[in-house]
Amino acid sequence: MNKMNKMNMEIRISNLNDGNHSFSFETDPIDFEIKDVDFSNPVKTLVEIDKSGSQYNLKANITGKYIMNCERCLDKYEQTFDINFELIYKIDFKGDFINNEFDEDSNLIFISPNTHHIDIKNDVRDFLILNIPMRKIPDEHDGKCVYCEKEINNEYKSDTTNEINPIWEKLLKNKNN
């Protein structure tokens, strides 16, 4: 397995022979510049590239842990992520498809025959952002939060008294007249 520079997520493709190749990256999350969430450790990315002629089939696995603020109790908690994605890099010898904004397949990337490196940092960043949960709450099991172990139903009981704010009471009297 080839070990790459920690800050760099470039894969040199100009010397690759046909067949399978493995690469490993351990990246400081600060390098991704993601503001919505923190990370508890470096982001690990394992990449398998199967080169066949002028095509590079890339399979990647990203692992790590997000640190988030629970939307229920506002405590910080960790959430593990394990993301897989695939991309295909194809050399475009004619130059017809490079920088084509109308390409419908976002997993197919055309590259120039002069390309020596593939940089996957932005792709990894995009998949990390897409994987951030919209609701930042730990999982529940048997009605309890798996992080703080509080009963969810007890935490969010609504006040069942029908006490009306005096301001609204005056408006309701005027409405009924």
Long-range contacts (C-beta under 8 A, 24 or more apart in sequence): 6-42, 7-31, 8-121, 9-45, 9-119, 9-120, 9-121, 9-124, 10-117, 10-118, 10-119, 10-120, 10-121, 11-47, 11-49, 11-117, 11-118, 11-119, 11-120, 12-116, 12-117, 13-49, 13-51, 13-56, 13-89, 13-115, 13-116, 13-117, 13-118, 14-115, 14-116, 14-117, 16-49, 16-51, 16-56, 17-51, 18-51, 18-52, 18-53, 19-50, 19-51, 20-48, 20-49, 20-50, 21-48, 21-49, 21-50, 21-51, 22-46, 22-47, 22-48, 22-49, 23-47, 23-49, 27-121, 27-124, 29-64, 31-121, 32-121, 32-124, 32-125, 32-128, 33-125, 34-125, 34-128, 34-129, 34-132, 36-129, 36-132, 37-66, 37-67, 37-68, 37-132, 38-66, 38-67, 38-68, 39-64, 39-65, 39-66, 39-67, 40-64, 40-65, 40-66, 40-67, 40-78, 41-65, 43-124, 43-128, 45-120, 45-124, 47-120, 54-90, 54-91, 54-93, 55-88, 55-89, 55-90, 55-91, 56-88, 56-89, 56-90, 56-118, 57-86, 57-88, 58-86, 58-87, 58-88, 58-89, 58-118, 58-120, 59-84, 59-85, 59-86, 60-84, 60-85, 60-86, 60-87, 60-120, 60-123, 60-124, 62-124, 62-127, 62-128, 66-132, 68-133, 68-136, 69-136, 70-136, 70-137, 70-138, 70-145, 70-147, 70-148, 71-135, 71-136, 71-137, 72-137, 72-145, 72-152, 72-155, 72-156, 73-145, 73-148, 73-150, 73-155, 75-147, 75-148, 77-138, 77-147, 79-133, 79-138, 81-128, 81-131, 83-127, 83-128, 83-131, 85-123, 85-127, 87-120, 87-123, 89-118, 91-115
